[in-house]
Structure formats: C-alpha cells, structure tokens
Amino acid sequence: MKLEQLEREYRIKLESINNDIRLKEQELDRYRSVGIGGELGGGFLILLSWVGFIIGSLAALIGIMMATEESKSDVLAVGMIMCLVGVFCIILGAIFRGKGLSIRRTAMEKQKEAAKHCEAIESELAKLREELKHLEDYYQAEMSHQRQLYERHMLNQQELIEQEVSAIQHHSASTADTKECPKCAELVKARAKICRFCGHEFNE
C-alpha cells in the first residue's frame, strides 16, 4: 500500500471518528441540561409559596388582632379584610407549593432518565476514544513501516545507480587501453605492433 494512500485513508477515518465524538458530546451536553429549567422553576414557585404563607399568616394575625379589639366598626371591617387577604395568600401559597413540587418532581424524573442516557453515551464515547487511539497507533506504525520500506528502496536504487556508473567508468577505462585493427576490426591492445587475429602490422 502506498504511503499517500495510507495517509489519505487515515485522515478519512480519523475525521469520521472525531465527528462521531463531537456529535456524542453535543448529545451528552443536551441530556445533562435536561430538567434544569424545571427544577429552577419549581424551586422559584416553592419560594413564592413560602412568601405567600408568611404574608398571609401576618395579614391574618393582624386582621384577627384588629377584629378582636373593641373599637369602631371601620377598624373591624379592615380587620376582616386583612383576615381575608391573609387566607387568600395562604391558599395561593399552597397552590404555588403544590405546583412547584409537581414541577420539581417531573424535572427530577427527567433528570434520572437523562442520567441513564448520559451513562450510555459516556460508554459509547469511551469506546470511540479507545477506537481512535488504536487507529492512531495502527496507522502511525504502518506509515512508519512504509516510510522505512520507501527509504530502503531508495537506498537500493542509489546503490544500483552507483554500480552502473562504476561499470561504465570501468568499461570506459578498459576501452581507452585498446585500439581497433583496420583490417579485421578486432580490438587489440593499444601498444600492440601486430594484430593477433589477422597478423596486420600497425604503423607507428
């Protein structure tokens, strides 16, 4: 397998796994935020219910005190109104409390369900990260091996070229010490006086 093809395949698989990890992390963030708004809203309603209980209790207490005093009828009327306001605030507080507890209970149930999904997603993320690590180790080792093969091949090619150059140089050196016989066209030594093939005498 060529090194370029191996690197291309590695980048494609790496991008695919990283994309899966990003999607799982986004899904995990969504599940972790489930129920937070409901819990806050329910807590706020419970807080309002306590405010209603306190205001209603104070108003009812003041109204009872005003109603029990021997005074004018208008003070008695104000006392009765205060009692009614107090009772209304207490009832409103009870409604808020019931609604707040219901919202918080629903939010907690959603959070429990979301926690199960979070555990499953975290398990999938762990597998993806492990797969990513194995992928990186495998391809790094494979690409290192391919580079070594390529370098070894290049060294072999260089040695072959050097051998060919040496052979050409040796051949050139050997042909420089010879001459061609003009009669039989055979090669004889440059210092030969007579051709050993045809007996032709060379002129100095």
N, C-alpha and C positions, 0 to 999 in steps of 0.2 A: 504494500500500500504506500503510495507516495506521501511525502511529508505534508504537502499542501492540502491534499485531500483529507488527511488525518486531522490537520488543524481546522479545516472547514467543518468537518463533522463534529469536532469537539466544541467549536463555537456554537453550532446549532443546538446541540444537546444541552450545553451549559445555559444558553439563553432560555430554552424551553423549561428547564428545571427552575431557574431563577424566577421566571414568570409565574410558574405554579406556586412557588414560595410566596411571592408578593400577593397573589390572589388569596392564598390561605391566611396570610397575616391580616389582610384587609377584612376578610370574613371573621377572623378572630376578634378584631377590634370592634366590629359591629355587635357580635354576641356579648362582648364584655360591657358594652354600653346599654344592653337591654335592661329595662326595669329601673334605670337610674332616675329618669324623669318621673315615673310613677311613685317611686319611693320618696322623692323630694316633695312632690305634690301632696302625697298622703301625709307626710310629716308637717307640711305647712297647714293643712286642714286641721290636724290634731292640735297644733299650736293655737290656731284660731278658736278651736273648741275650748281650750283652757282659758283663753282670754274671755270668751263668752261666759264660761262658768264663773269666773272671778267677777266680771262686771255685773252679771245677773245676780250673783249672790249679794254683792254690795248694794245693788239697787233694791233688791227685795228686802234686805236688812234695814236699809234707810227708810223704805216705804212702810215697813211694819212698825218701826220706831215712831214715825210721824203719825201713823194711823192710831197707835195706842195712846198717844198723848191727848189729854183733854184740852182741846183748842178749837179754833174756828173750823167751820165746815170746809173752807177752801184748802186748809192745810191737810184735812182728812182726804180730800179729793186728790191732792198732789201725792199724798202717801199711797193711795190706792193705785194711782197711775205708775208710781215708782215700783210698786209690787208687780203690776202687770208687765212693765218693761223688764224687770228682773226675771220673771218667769219666762218671758219671750226669749231673753238672752240665754237662759239656761237650756231651753228647748232647742234653740239654734245651735248652741254649743254641742248638745247631744247629737244633733243631726250631723254637724261637721265632724264630730269624733267618729261616728259610725261610718261616714263616707270615707274619712281619712284612713281608718283601719282597714276598710274594704280595699281601697286603692293600694295600700301598702302590702296587704296580703296577696293581691293579684301580682304586684310587682315582684314580690319575693318568690312566688311560684314561677314567674317568667325567668327570674334570675337562676333558680335551681335548674330549670330546663336548659337555659343558656349555658350554665356551668357544665352540663353533660356534653353539649355540643363543643364547648371550648376544650374539654379533655380529648374528645375525638379529633378535633382539628390540630391540637398540640401534638398528638400522637402521629398524625399524618405529616406534620411539619418536621418532626424528628426523623421520620423515615426519609423524607425528601432531602433533608440536610445530610443524612448519612449516605444517601444515594449520590448526592453532589460530591461528597468527599471521596467516595470510591471512584466516581467518574474522573475527578481531577487526578487522583493517584494513578489510575489506569492510563489515561491519555498522556500524562506527563512522562510516565515510564516508557510508553510506546513511542512517543515523539523523540525522547532521548535516544531510544534504541535506533529509530530511523535516522536520526542525525549521525549516530556513530557509523551506521552502515553507509550512509552517504559520504562521510569523511573517509572511510576505509576505501570506498570505491574510487574517490578522487585521488587518494594516495596511490592506488593500483594503476590508475590511468597515468599518473605522473611518472611512476616507475617504468611503465611500458614506453612512454614517450622518450624518457631518458635512455632506455635500452635501444630504441630505434635510432635516436640521434647518435649514440655511441657506435652502433653498427654502420651507419652511414659514414661517420668520420673514419672508422677503421677501413671501410671499403675504399674511401677516397684516398687514404694514405697508402693502401696497397696498390691501387691503380696508378699512383704517381711514380712508383718504382718500376713500372713496366712500359713496354712500347710495342706497337703493332708491326708485324712483318709486312712489308709492302707486297710481297709475293704471295704468301699463303693466308695473310690476315690473321694469323695466330698471335697471341700475346706472349712475349718473351721478356726477360729481364732487361732493364734499361741499359746495363753495361755489357750485354751480350754482343759479340762480334759476328757470330754466325747463328742463324735460326736453327733451333734444334728440331724443328718439324720438317723444313724443306731444304736446309743447308744453305740458304741465301746469306751472302756476306753483306754486312752492313758497312756502309761508308762512314768514316769518321766525320 
